[in-house]
Each structure stands twice: as structure tokens, then as C-alpha cells.
Amino acid sequence: MNPWLIVCQSVERYALRVRKVNTLFLSKPAIIERMKSGEKNIDTIRHSLAHLLAAAVRELYPDAQNAIGPAVENGFYQDFELPKPISDNDLPAIEKKMRELLPQWAEWTKKEVTLAQVKKEFSWNKYKMELAKEFAKEKKTLTFYICGGFVDLCKGGHSTPPSEIDPKSFKLDRVAGAYWRGDEKNKMLTRIYGLAFNTKEELEAYLKQREEAIRRDHKKLGPALDLFTFSELVGAGLPLWTPRGMILRELLDNFVWELRRARGYEKVEIPHITKKDLYERSGHWDKFKDELFRIKTREGHEFAMKPMNCPHHTQIYARRKWSYRELPQRYANTTMVYRDEQTGELAGLSRVRSITQDDAHVFCRQSQAVEEMGKIWDIITEFYRGCGFPELRIRLSFHDPKHPEKYLGTPKVWKSAEAELQKLVKEKGAEATVALGEAAFYGPKVDFIAKDSIGREWQVATIQLDMNMPERFNLSCINEKSEEERIAMLHAAIMGSTERFLSVLIEHFAGAFPLWLSPVQAAVIPVSDKFIAYGAKVRDTLQKEGVRVEMKHADETLGKRIREAEMMKIPYILVVGDKEVTNESVSVRHYKRGQEGEMKLETLAQKVREEIIKKII
């Protein structure tokens, strides 16, 4: 199957799962504030524009059958069966027709109808009829929504009146293919995507942001900077890391470990496979069985590649009885997990099948949970400050009480755990939004949201309070009364997925990492072969200070070697010639700051070393 078609089928599902939220324009709190002030809800505008798109296409292509058209992140789409193929070149004409129709769309009229009325109105449209029959069978109310003479079968959710939508606040974006209802056994339809915001200015800002995001795309920058590669022989979603890429990974992982070690964490290690029994006990088997890589042994036993580490860590804790005096036990483990993601959902480092997690679990008394989560919070803020994200937004991801079947544990346990997280936020003096339904299936979370340099928001670190896993594995300690006491378990991922965090980091810095993170921190460039010996002295002096240096010999012109170093975004480019040899100096050019002039070698070494130690961004 064409991978692009799979991408089209899964784009909305992917957006929901990855939670890559762009709040440069409308964050959840901003939407609420705008609704309170009477401003239109952007989702209803987008939904109305999907109907308007259907009306415009049906005028231009009378035999077109429109299927579904929801609002999605940053816009909307509408699916069609068309009498002839169309391309992106046809979008300006459709967009023009939408703007012609818009002033006539003064008000939505809702009308409850019977299945017979739907058949009379939409006998020509097999997609509307399929939906109507299905809704009727499920005893759902069938409704028409009518505007500007256009009639559609819809459950509602529209802006009123549509004619007040700014005609310059939307544009059609692209044409794609999508199977009806996401099933490859069904007919391939034409999907037209549109972009929509409250104002022309917001649309233009988004387009500018998207253009910049394309320039920063880690899928292009990563290989260009020789950080990682993919191989068809190894398989999709399985990145291979180069020496430069490994430097970057280890710098980040070591930074996390330094922060953890200072707070009493100890390293542990676990296998990459496990018996089925472990995940059945933890509840992960039923939840993730379709995403597991399964292994059958010669003896017929069923194993799985681990998709997460927490059940393994419970067994390290469970190896013996613990006194309350020995708690908390804090285990840290950077290791890979594996998930059988669909090919169409893979996306560079953002979505892979082999996922490195800087995972840690704290086993503590319930009375210690808030204090321990506070320590994790401190690690997170210090780490992200050092990585160029000085401010993090806080989101409390709670369970949805309307769907208890999605979660382990009782309502009482969930209420207690969520109250602890609210207490943590209060003690930290932070503000937090609450997202119902975003909890892990075993416990609520504190999610940390970082904004990158072009305004996009990404969920990065998370702290999870788990009251269910200790129950399932009977984890306890012996308390002051010599009684067994149920403990709490904390899940603490700082980067979460190293791969995904690196995709964010590469794009945040556009590949031009701060000095402490740069795989190569300085390039020494002798003007000619005559100065190689002095170039080697400069290199060796900096290497003794712990600086990662490479020397570019005079096989090419000086200009070309400088350009190559700039393309690799090496922070310090050090040119040496006659004057520098005489003065025991170097000519310094910084990737971001430009020419810094001649500098004594000893002064430069001290300056670079200080910048690395302080993690200056």
C-alpha cells in the first residue's frame, strides 16, 4: 500500500495520540477565555467551513458526493467521491467559490428528520445514507442542518452566523487520499484539507510558522548533521545513531542522571523481553496487546518485547520485604522499549518502534508521595532550563469519570491520587489546567508542556502517581506497627522518549545546539598545510579542557572548509595562520555571534570551558 495513503488515514488518530499541540494561537485556556468573552469557538467555525467546502464542491462538481467533514487541529477537511480527479491546482477555484457563497450563509437551521426524509433528500449520496441507517439503527436522532440553501446530515456544532466568518481567515491547503471510514477495503475518497483561524493575522502567522517548521524539520536536519540514519534493511521506525548522534544522546542522559543521583536515585537494569504473565498481572496485556511485538519460544512459551519498564521495576522492589525506614526506593533505568506502530504513523524520531526511555520509578509510602514528586519536579525544571526551555506549562491529566472502564482501580483511589497531584501543584505555587481523560490507565499525571522557539507546544516530561500497580503486585512495606502497609509508586520520565525529545530539540535549535550539547564544539582550520602543527597544538590544548574538537586539513580551499563547518553548525570556528602562530592566538568565528576576532589561545580555552560548565544557551 502507498505509505502516503496510510498517513492520510491515520493523521487525526496520530494527532490525538502524540498530542503535539500548537498553542501559538489557541491553547485550551485561551479557548475558554474567548468563549467566556463571547468570541466564537474556533472549532465551530472550522466545522461550518467544512460544510461550506462541501457546498462549493457540489456547485462546481454537481455529481460529487460529500462524506464527512470534521474540524481538526488548525483547520478542517471534507471527504468526497468526485466525478473526476482533482489536484492542489484546483483548490483556488474551490476556495473562490467558498468566499462567493459565504455572505449567503446567514444562519443555521436545525431540523429533526426521519430515515425516510433522509432517503428522500440524499438518495443520491450513498455515504450519507450509510451513516443515516447506522444512526437510526442505534436509535440516534437524525438531524439536518440547513444554511444558505445547503442541506447536510449532521449532528451539529456550528458557528452562528457563518456569514460573519472573516473570509480571509481561511484557505484550502492540500488534496489527499483517504479510505472511507479509514478502512482500506472501502473506496478511496478525495480529501480536501483547509486551514482556518479567527483572523487573517492568525492564519498568516500559522503559515509563517509552518514554513519555518519545514526549514527546521528534524527528519532533514538530523541526517544532514550526521546524527542518525534509517535503513530499509533494518526497518522503518528503527533509527540508527551515528557517533555524533550518540554524543548528543549521552550528554542528555548523563545530565538527567546527574540530577537524579543528587536526589538519591540508583541505577537498575532489566531485560528487553518478558513473559506474558507479567503484563497480564500489570494490566498492560489487555491494554496494549495489539501494540506488542510477541515472541514464541521453542517450548511454546509466549514472551513480549517490553513496551514499558514499570512492571519490571516492580519485581526489583518485590525481591524482598522493606522496612518503612528504607523507603523511598528510587530506581533509574535508561533502556529501550518496543511498540508495533503502524507504518503510516511513523514519523522520523517523533514516532518510532524502538523507544529509549529515561525511566525512573519511586516506591514510597503514600505520605511521602508529594515530597518525592516535588523532587522530580525540580529535576524536570532544571533539566529543561539547561536545554533551552526556561518556562514549562503544567497540565494535570486526570481520568474521565464518565468512562471508568478505561482505567484500573476504583473511583475512590482515583479521587485520592488526583487530590495528591493538586496538592503538589499548590505546594509548587504553580498554575495548572486540568485535562479530563488524559490520564494513564493506571494513574493521573502531571504533564509538563514546553514551547519551542517558533511557538509550538510539546508535552515533554511527566510525573505519574500510581496507586494501582502496587495493589496488583501486592507491594508494601512494614510500618511502625510491624504491619504491612500498601505503598505508592511514582513514574518519572524526564525526556520521556529520547528520540522524540531529540526531534523537538533539533527543531527548537534548528540544529545549532548550544555549546555544551554540540557533538563537535570547535573546528580548527589551518590556513594552509604550513600551519597544521600549530593547528594540532590548538586542538590538543582544547581537548585537554574537555572540548570536542576536530581539525580540518587543507585538502580544500579555506573558504570551503569554513562553509562546511558552518553547515555542520559547529559553534566555534578557529582559523590559524601566520599572525595566530606568532601571537599564540586563534581567529575566532562563532556560529551564532559571528566574528569575534583574534583571541589568545589560553583565553579562548578558559572561555569555552566556562561556557560548557554553565550550560549557557
N, C-alpha and C positions, 0 to 999 in steps of 0.2 A: 504494500500500500504506500502511496505517496506520503512521506512524513509531514508535508505541509498540511495535507487534509486532516491528519490526526491532530495536528496543532490546532486547527480551526475548531475541531470538535471539542477539544478539551480546554480551550482558553479560559472560559468562565470558571470551570471547576478548578483550574490551576490558580487563577487569581484569588479564589476564595481560600485555597489551602496555603498558598505561600504568604498571603496577607501583605503583599507589597503595596502599601497604602500611600498614595500621593496626596499629602495634605497641604501642599503649597497653596492649594485653592480652597478645599473644603475638608477640614478634619471633622470628626464626629461632633466635638463640642461646638465647632463653628456652625455646623448644620442646625444644631439645636438652637443656638442663639439667633440664627437667621429666621428660623421658624417662629420663635417667640416674638421677634420684632415684626412679623408679618411678611417677611420676604419669602418668595416662592421656594419650595423644596426642589432642589436641582434634579432629584430622581424623577419627580413627576413631570418636570419639563422634558427630560430625556425620553420618558415613556410616551409623552404626547408627540414628540418629534419622530419617534419610531412609527406611529400611526400616520403622521404627515408624509413620511417617506413612502409608506405603502400606498397612500393616495396618489402621490406624484408618479410612482412607478406604474400604477394601474392606468393613469391617464396617458402616459407615454407608451405603455405596452399593454393594450386592452386585454390581451389573453393571459396576463400574468396572474398567478395565484400567490397571494401573500400567506405566509405560515405564521410564525411567531416573531415578536419584536420587543424584547425587554430593554430596560435601562441597564447599562453595565458601567464599570468604572470608566470615568472620563467621557462617557457618551451613551450610545445605543446601537442596536443593529436590527435588521429586519431580514428574514429569510424569504426567498421567492423561488417558485418554479416559473422560469421565463420562457417565452416562445423562441428566443434566440440568445446566444451567449453575449454577455457584456463584459467590459473591462474597466479599469480605472479611468480610461479616456472618456467613458460615457457619464461619469459622475457629475461633471459641471452642468450638463443639461438637466439631470435629475435634480440637482441642488437648486438650479434656477427655477424649476417648476415648483419646488417646495416653497420657495420665497414668494412666488406668484400666488399660491394657494393660501399662505399663512394669514393674510388680512381677513379672509372669509371665515376663518375658524374662530368665531366669536365666543362660542360656549359649547360645553359638552352636555349632551342629553343622555341620561341613563334609561334603559327600557328592559324590564324583565320579560323574557320570551320563553316559549315552549320549544321543544325539539322540532316540532312541525314548522314553526316560524323560522327557525334557523335553516331548515332544509329549503324552505321557500326562498330565503334570502341568499343562501350560499350553496345551492345545489351544484354550482359550477366550481366550487372550491373544495377539493377532497380533504385538504388539511384542516379547514375549519369544521367540516363535517365529522372527521375522525375525532377531533377534540370535543365537539359538542356531544357526540354519542357517548364518549367516555365520561364526560362530566355528568350527563343525565343518568348514566348507569350508577354513578357514585352519589346520586341524589343531590348534586350541587346545583345551585341556582344558575341558570343561563342568562346572561345579560348582553345586550347590545349597547355600544356607546356610539353616539352619532355626533358629528361635528362638521360643519361646512358641507353638508350633504354626503359625507363619507360615513359609512356604517361598518363597524367591525365587531366581531365577537371578542369580548374582553372582560376580565374580572374587575377592572377599574384601576385607579391610581393615576390621575391626570392633573395637569395644571389648569387653572381657570382664571381668565380665559386664555387659550393658546395664542390668540392674536397679539397679546402683549409680550410674547417672547421676542427678544431682540433678534432681528433677522441676521445680524452679523455675529451672533454669539455661537453659531453652529456651522459646521461644514461636514460634507461627506469625506470619508477618509480613504477607504480601500474596499476592493471586492475580494471575496474569498469563497471557498467551497465549504459546505457543511452538510453532513448527512442529516436527514430529517430525524429529529429526536435523538441525534448523536449515535445512531445505530448504523454501522456500515452495511447492513443488509438492506437498508432503506435507500430511497432515491437521493442522489446528491443534489442539493439545492444551491442557489446562489445567495450568498450572504453579503449584504452591504453594511459596512460599519460607518458610523458617524461619530463626530466629536461634538460635545455641547457643554457650555458653561453658562453662568448667569449673565456674563457680559462679554463683549468683543475683546476687552482687555485681558480677561482671564483666558480666553481661547488663544489669543496671541502669545500670552505668557507660557501657556502649556506647549504650544508648538515650538517656541524657542527652547523651552526646557527639553523637549523630546529630541530636538536637533542636537543639543549639547549632550544628551544621554547617548545618542548614537556615536558621537565622537569619542565618548568615554567608555564605550562598550567593552566590558572585560573579556568577552569572547574574542575580540580582536587584539586588545592591548596585551592580554596575558601571553599569547604565543609570540607577539611582536617583541615583548620584553624578555622572552625566553624563560617564562615562569612555569608553564605547564603545557602539555600537549595531549591530544587524544589519538588513539589508534583504532582503526577499523578491526584490526586483528584482536585487540584486547576487548573492544566492545564499547558501545555508546554509554555515556554516563559514568565512565570509569577513568577519571583523569590520571595522567602520569606526570609526576613532578620532577622538574629538572633540578640541577644543583642550585641554581639561583632561586627557584621556587621553594626549595627545601629550606634555604636560609631564612626566607620570609616566614614560612610556617613555624620553624623552630624558634625564631625570635618572638613571635606572638605567643607560642605555647610556653616558652620559658618565662615570659612576662607574667602570664596567668599563674604559673607555678610559684614564682617568687612571691606574689601577693597571697597565694593560698598557704604556702609554707609559713609565712609570717603569722598566720592565724591558726596554726595547729593542724593543718591537713597532712595526711600521709599518703604516699603513693601505693596503689594496688594494681594488679594485673589480672585479666580474665581471658578465657578462650574466646575464639570467634564463632564457635558453634555451641549448641546446647540441645539437650533432649527436649522433646515436645512437652514433657511433663512440667518443666519449669514455667513455660509460658501459659500452660493451662492453669496452673496454680495462680499465677500473677494476673490472669485475665487478658493478657496480650494476644493469646492464640485466637480467641473468638473475635477480638477487635481488629487484628492485623493479619489474619490468616491468608488473605488474598495478596498481601504485600511481602510475604516471606519467601526467601529462597530456601527450598526444602531439600534435605539430603536423606537418602535411604542407604543404610549401611548394608554390608554383605549379609549380616544376620537378620535383616528386616526391621531394624530399629529406625524410628523416624527422628531426625535431627533438623535443626534450622540454623541458618546463618543469623547471628544476632541482629535484630533491628533496633535494639536499645540495650542499655547496660544495667539498668536498675535491678532487674530480677537477679542477675549475677551477684551484684553487690550485697543484696540481702543475705545471700548464702555465706558471704565472708563474715558479715556480722553474726550470722546464726551459728558460727562454728563453735561457740561456747557461751556460757552464761556470763552476763556482765553485771557488775555492781553499779548502782547509780553514781558512785564516786568516779567511775571510769568513763562516764559519758560527759560530753558528746564524743562519739567516734566519727572521725571525718576522713572519708576515703576519696582520693582523687585519681583519675584514670583518663588519659588521652588515648583513645582507641577508635578503630573503625567499626561502624555498623553498616548493615546492608539492607536495602529495600528494593523490591522488584517493581520499580516505577515503570509506567508505560512509556514507550519510546517517544511518543508525541509530547509528553510532559517534561522531558529532559530539556534543560536549558543551561548550557555552559557549566559553570560552577554553581549556579543558583539552585539547580535541581539535578542531583546525581544519584547513582545507585550505590556508590561506596562513600560513606559519610563519616568524616572524622569528628568525633565529639570530645571536647574538653570537659568531660563529665565529672561530677563530684556528687557524693551523697553523704548527708549528715544524719546519723542516728542519735537521737537525743530524747530527753524527757520532754513531755508536752510543755512543761513550764519553761523550758529552755529555747523553745522554737523561735520566738520573736527575737531574742537576743542573737541567735545563730543566723537568722535571716538578715538581721541588721549587719552582721559581719560580711555576709555575701553581698549585700547591697553596697557596702564600702568597697569591696573588691571590684564590683562592676563599674562604679563611678570612676575609680582611679584608673582602671584599665582603659575605659573608653576616652577619658580625658587624655591619656597618653597616646591614643590612636587618632586624636583629632576630632573627637565628638564631645565637646565640653558640656553639652546640655542633653539630658535624656528626658523624654516624656514618659510618664508612668501610666500603665493601664492595668486594672485589676480584671483578670479573666475569670469570671465565675460561671457556675453551671446554670443551665436553663431549667428552672423548677417545673416548667411545663412538659419537659421531656426527660423524666428521671430514668427512663430505660437506657439512656445513652451513657450513664455513669455508674461507677461502682460505689457502694456504700449507701447509707441511709440519709434522709433529709437532715436529721439531727447532726450527723457527722459533718455534712457539707456546711451547714449553718455555722458550726463551731469553727471549722477550718477557715471559712471566709471571714469570720469575725477576727481571727488572728491576723490575717493579712491587712485588714482595715486598721487594726491596732498598730501594725508595723509602719504603715504609711503615715499615720498620725504621729508616731514617735520620731519619724524622719522629717517631720514638718513639710511633707510633700503634698502636692495635689495629684489626684488620680481620677481618671474616668473609669467607669465600670462597663465591661462588655459581657453581657449575658450570653451564655452558650459557647464561650471561647475557652473554657477550662479544659485541661486534660481530662481524660475519662476517669482518672483516679484521684484528681485533686485540683484545687484552684491555683492560680498563678499570679505572680507579679511580673508583667512583661515590661521591658524597657525598650522604648522607641527612640531611635536615633535619626536625626535629619542630616542628610548629606549636603555636600557643597552646592548642589543645584536645586535643593529644596525638597527632594523626595524623602519620605519617611520609611524606615525599615524597622521591623521588630528584630531586635538583636538578642540581648541576654534575657534570661528568665529565671525566676525563683518559684519553685513549686512546693506546696505543703501537702504531703501525702499522709492521710490518716487511714488509708485503705490497704496499702501494701503491708504495713506491719500487722494488720489484722489477718490478712490472707496467709502470711508466712509465720504468724504467731511470734512476732519479735517483741521482746520485753527486756526489762532489767529487774534486778532485785532491789527494792526500795528500802527506806529506813526501817520499815516494819518487817523486813525479811519476806515481803510478799512480792509476787510477780506483778509488774506494772507495765502496761502497754506503752510503747514508745511512739514517737513521731519520726517520720522520715522526710528529709528535705532533699529536693533535686535542684542542683545548681549548675547550670551551663552558662559560661561567661561568653564565649564566642558562639556557643551552640553548635553549629556546623562550621568547622574551619573553612570548608570550601565555600559555603555561602557567604560567610563573613568576608573572605578574601575577595569575592565578587563585588561586595559592597565597597570594600576598602580600595580596590583598584579603581573603581569608578569615582569614588569620593576624591581621590588624589589625581585622577586621570593618569595613573601610573607613575606620577612624580612623587614618590614616597618621601616622608621626612627622613633626615639623615640616619636616625637610629634604626629605621626599618629598611633602608635601601640595601638590596643584595650586594651591590658594588657602591661604595661610598665615595670613592675618589678614583679618577683616571689620570695617570701621569703620562704626559705626551711630550717626548723629546722632539725638539725642532728637527733634528736630523740624527743619523747614527753616531755622530761625533759626541752627542750628549747622553748616550744610553747609560754610561757608567754613573753619571750624576743622577739620571732618572731612577736608576736602581737604588741609589742611596736615599732619594726621596721616598720611594716605595717602601724600603726596608724600615726607615725611620717611622713612617706612619703605621706600618704593620706592627711594630713594637708597641705602639699606643693602642692596639686593638682595632685599627681601622682596616676595613676591607678595601684593598687597593688592587687595581690592575694597571699594567703598563702597556701602552700601545706603541709598538716599534714602528720605525719609519719605513714600512713597506708601501704605504700610500702617502699622498700629499698631506701636509699639516692640516689644511682646511677640511679634507675629507675625514681625517681621524677625529677632529673636533666635532664635526657634524654627527659622526657615528656615536660618539659619547653623548651628545645632546639627544639623539634619537632614543638612546637607551635610558635617558633621563637620569644620568649619573649626577649626583648633587654637586661634587667638586671636580672641575676640570683644571688640571695643573700643568701648565706649559713651561718647559725648561729649555733655555738656550744659553748664549754667551753671558748675558747680563746676570741671569739667575745663578750660573756656576760661580761667577766672580763674587756675587753678593751672598752666597749661601741662602738663596731665596727661591721662591716659585712665583709664577704669574698666575693669579687665581681668577677663575671664572666660575660663578655659581649658577646652577641651572635655573633657579627662580629669580635670584637677585641680580644676575648679570655680572659684568666685570667688577672685580674688587681690587684689582691692581696687584702690585708686587708686594709680597709678604715674606718675612723671614721664615725659614723652614720650621724653626723651633716654635715661633709664634703660631704658625698655622697648625702644627701638631697639637698644641695646647688648646687652641680654639675649637678644633674638630672634636677632640676628646671631650671637652666640656659640653659641647652641643649634643653629643651622643648620650652622655650620662644623664643630662637633664631632660632628654627626650623632647627637645624643642621641636615644635611643629612648624 
